[in-house]
Amino acid sequence: MPLNTELYPEAESRHGRSSEAYRKAKKAIRNEWISGLTGAFLALFICGHLVIESSILFGKDVYQTIAHFMEHTVPMAQPLIFIITFVFFVHFVWASRKIPGKLHERKRMMELGLKLKKSKKQWNQDPKSDIKLRNHFETSLWIWQVRTGMIVLATGAFHLFLVMWNIFTDMGVKGQEIGLTAEVATNRVESGLWILYAILMLAVVAHMAIGVYRLIVKWLADTWFVRNYAKAFFYLLFWFYVILGAAAVIGLAGPWEGALS
């Protein structure tokens, strides 16, 4: 608010629109919106992507039909891969602001994680007491969000490159159809990449579920959507997609291919 007094003519409050505090707060809100919206977009994509990948459980023909529809009938896979790649790296850049950047900060985070893990063993509590110390749920989630984020960055970037190569080329195999086919997808996973995809699946589902939970808590908790609802939704989202993702990886690796057909 502008102030116009005898002592401070046309002075500006330290919380006014031209103040440093206001500019920092505005920048922080903008950064939160960018990281939050890109994260929400990627979360929706992951949910849909895992459902589509699980179509291998109905057999290669169903998987191939969906792939052909998305790449040729309605060519959405080609522009979508560029959009996802762009949003993926934008989200990483903005979300990485919260990742400890210095070595001693990362060591401190690891130390905090170990202390939280051992907290139940270390604290001798009266079982009859109404006040109990416990593992701090929010802090533990933040630590795991950072850990899974690093895994997703490394394995996810490789996966995006591989899919882009699949979609736009014949991968150097003469006579092979350009695009991601059921044969290419299953051969890729069966060849040994199932280990990488299992790690990526677990990390991305955990990161997605934690991110959705933290978004809900940040913008909706303690309103009509109470924190307990957010926690229940987190567990539902996590376990549903871990089970679905595991089934999809096993199906692509061969054992469960066409299990539901």
Secondary structure, 3 states (H helix, E strand, C coil): CEECCCCCCCEECCCCCCCHHHHHHHHHHHHHHHHHHHHHHHHHHHHHHHHHHHHHHHCHHHHHHHHHHHHHHCCCHHHHHHHHHHHHHHHHHHHHHHCCCCHHHHHHHHHHHHHHHHHHHHCCCCCCCCCCCCCCHHHHHHHHHHHHHHHHHHHHHHHHHHHHHHHHCCCCCCCCCCCCCHHHHHHHHHHHHHHHHHHHHHHHHHHHHHHHHHHHHHHCCCCCCCHHHHHHHHHHHHHHHHHHHHHHHHHHHCCCCCCCC
